[in-house]
């Protein structure tokens, strides 16, 4: 990481997040290793070292998600990252989103394998809201007209009662995805729990945004 990027991370996300990301990097690159690892180290190519750093950052992100799961009492905590999946016939980027991280409680099934390369067009009202709002709360029993019928149908078919989501931004304030927590229909949820969860989700999204910036 260069000086300019480091300063951007500090100014945008705070010193604590920057220190965490830096510690990860230097602990891997210059930290204690066994003798046989040391012998092999000089044979590593640059992309191998980067892969190690990225793996460690992924581990840290999963730890943050597990912490969020415990603090919010959610059933599922996850990250969707936005990306260009292809180019349309017009030559314009065909934007998609993929579920890249997920942690679960003991009673909730995984969704990651079914949530890959999802076109923005199918969720246009939801994606617009992610970009423009600080956070979203969707309750299938109290549906608003802000989101399409299709968006709510996807929640119902996945047995979700309430979901809270907030955008993830990089150091340049560009939206690169979102962090979400789900409460399934077998979970007892009250208004106070949801309100407490909002701040927790936003805090985690800020930390994760910094880590994803370093990772890329």
Buried (B, 14 or more C-beta within 10 A) or exposed (E): EEEEEBEBBBEBBEEEBBEBBBEBBEEBEEEEEEEEEEEEEEEEEEEEBEEBBBEBBBEBBBEBBEBBBEBBBBBBBBBBBBBEBEEEEEEEEBBBBBBBBBBBBEEBEEBEEEBEEBEBEBBBEBBEBBEEEEBBBBBBEEEEEEBBEEBBEBBEEBBBBBBBBBBBBBBEEEBBBBBBBBBBEEBEBEEEBBEEBBEBBBBBBBBBBBBBBBBE
